[in-house]
Amino acid sequence: MNWFSNAWVVAKRELKSYFTTPVAYVFLVVFLLLSGFLTFVQGSFYENNQANLLGFFRWHTWMYLFLVPSIAMRLWSEERRNGTIELLMTLPITEAQAVVGKYVAAWLFAGFALALTFPAWITVNYLGTPDQGAIATGYLGSFLMAGGFLALGSMISSCTKNQIIAFVVTATVCFLFMLADVPAVTGVIDTYLPSVLGDLVRGIGFMTHFSGMQKGVVELSSILFFGSLIGFSLFVNTLIVGHLKAS
Amino acid sequence: MDTSNKLAVGAALSLGLFGAINLLGATVFSSSRMDLTEEKLYTLSEGAKDIARSLDETVRLELYASKELRDASPVLNGFVGRVEGTLENFVRASDGKIVLERFDPEEFSEAEDEAALNGLQRVGVGGASGYLGLVMRNSFGDKEVIRALTPAEEIFIEYEVAQRLVALDAADLPVVGIMSDLGIDGGPPMAQGQPPQPAWQLRTLLERTAQVRTIPTSATAIEDDVDVLLLVHPRGLSEATLYAIDQFALAGGRLVALLDPSCVVDIGAQQAGELPPPSSLDPLLAAWGVEFSGTDFVADRLLAPQQEGSAGLLEIPISSEQVDSEDPIAARLSDMRFITAGAFTAIEGASTTLAPLVTTTEEAGLLRSATAFAVADPAELRDDFLPAYRTFTIAARLRGPITTAFPEGPAVDAPASEEGGETEQAPTALPDGHLAESTSDFEAILIGDVDMVHEAMWTQRTMFGTQKVAENIDFVLNAVDQLGGSEALMSLRARGTFARPFEVVEALRVAAGEELEAERSRLEKELEDINARIQEIAAEQGGGTTVLLTPELEEELDKAYAKRDETRKELRRVRFDLERDEEALGRRVKALNVLGMPLVVIASGILVWLRRRGRANA
């Protein structure tokens, strides 16, 4: 399909650009070191004597909070600052294809970083017999969560020329989504606001959806959440780019 | 519409739709999910769902979980979360008939009073204490309580809740008919002037959870409302009675049968010098696809007690290793005693399945009761015993479709002919309502020992009264309780476990433990020897507390102490080495995982950079 091949061209170009500079390597090393340290040293993975990757996944939301905006901020802020958006738009591609292309590249890169954590999977299988179903859904959930953070980040980065602002705002927005289902927050909302709002806020919290998937349960509400978050963020992102192109 | 308008409208629409979709997800679709764990840990089993679905009346579940306990231990907190999940699954499966309420029995709160009133047990972990129990009520005021929920029994929580749901939903207690000649109901005094014999504990305890009825061994029919027939040591039953049991089984009645190759408790039948008599249920067992070992009993030389004066090979002590760890009625039993137990084997090609509940080790074999009781001391049996090197099943669950053992009806004696000739079996028409096949699966529990259920085998008289010393009775009570419940209840097994320890680490620990144990016993033996030697020296000197040491003796003693110190050092070294193994593995795991991949990425980054530079220079 032509639409996809165009988007794929953008994605390939974007991905290549990640690896021409040391940026990608630095990011991967930092991500892997952090993940390894938090899981195996800070998280006492070995001492806990439990053959599951819960001690590995529990850090992902926090890691993504700091690392994902650093990928996302480059997606559109840089183009805006350098004025290369117009250049991009002279090519025979639509805004949607550009947005999706860049996003897919970023998501694939995040997925690649996640895939490089496979030694943890090998380790846990060597030491014991973990529940493979739960591990599979855990990785799926982590990948979707990265995708969600990225979609938000992509949209936000297209709003500003300044990468730092993009980073900070993305991190803040993602943090709000993380707070949404914390008992302290939901407690306050339930007390003062109609229960419908309470249900809604609980439904858009990253933690609940991810913790379900870490256990091995894939809930329809989680699929709807990640799907709608990514879909609508990219949609608005496209509208913003279209607006930038026009002005 | 220009782009800024499009943007505004698009953003607003997106926000609204996002909210709407996720609201739907959180409410309407909140229960749609796929459980992809290997053991479906977060889903109820089909049997449990059936039980929840088929409740006639509402049942209220009151979960009392102290926040203090949850905060004190993350393990306990996780456990409580999962219990809540299971209870919510029951609620969901029940279509509104089960209602769940949560209470935090804080100190001095009403909830705490309620918890105490309902008999919940106070539990403690670390410095915190509180309640963690479940009270279940139906609309008739009946109540079932799980006094303390423990993580150790997590795999049976589904069964415990389901069993109590069944109990609450049943209008009456199940009817259990006991058929036996052993005087289970009590009996007349053994001799004049003595008090009447008391009923067995079996009967007394059963009366707590069932309506118990005595069915005479001469019965020719079993009443329709009997749910479970408890057959203890059937012997010499008439064909009419066997037919009655046969028809009862075909009609959906459930059976718990205790058979014995030599029933020691059957004193009535034992005249002086005769062997304890065997039970017999022959034509029925064959029809049900099972064989019993007749007058042969199972001996297991690995399990049998070895002390002097014990019953030796006649006895089989059963620990948790020998029971089916997934069957709720047997799994949690860890200490039972069987004496002269017979074995059950499935007949090939039978329509039923025989699932072992209690099995022996492979160092087991069959012995004739006659030979066993011919020797004065059971210890003599050991010398000549040759095991069959296979396991034997001494208790089992029988399940499946069955056909009648009396396809032509029960034999009835025709009246004698006028000439006083032999009575012949006259062909009779099948009785009214004769069943030839079962309509649903037959459910039975077969136990190969009768003596085990008599209190002599599981209680002991001490100065403080009678104490329970084995779990024999629990096995039988569990069996009757479960069979008195619903069919769905019988399909429930232990659920999967959440605990998956590192097997490699556990293996290291077990190996370490074994080696340590060996060294420790060696050291203890040496210490014993040294102490014996010292006592010997003292004795040689004629007793007394002062020991006069000759230079040789002093040297000997010094050597002994030196040896002891050396051995202790050795012991510490062994332990240090073994702990070191475990820690070394941990360090390797950490190093590989933290530094491994980052180094690979750095290396490949350098490679790429070098290649690019190479290309640039070329």
Interface residues (C-beta under 8 A of the other chain):
Chain A: F19 P22 Y25 L28 V29 L32 L33 G36 F37 T39 F40 V41 F45 Y46 E47 N49 Q50 A51 N52 L116 T117 P119 A120 T123 Y126 L127 G128 T129 P130 D131 Q132 G133 A134 A136 T137 V196 D199 L200 R202 G203 I204 G212 K215 G216 V217 V218 E219 L220 S221 S222 L224 F225 S228 L229 F232 F235 V236 L239 I240 G242 H243 K245 A246 S247
Chain B: D2 T3 S4 K6 L7 G10 A11 S14 L15 L17 F18 G19 I21 N22 L23 L24 G25 A26 T27 F29 S30 S32 R33 M34 D35 L36 T37 E38 E39 L41 Y42 A499 R500 P501 F502 E503 V504 V505 E506 L585 G586 V589 K590 L592 N593 V594 L595 G596 M597 P598 V601 I602 S604 G605 V608
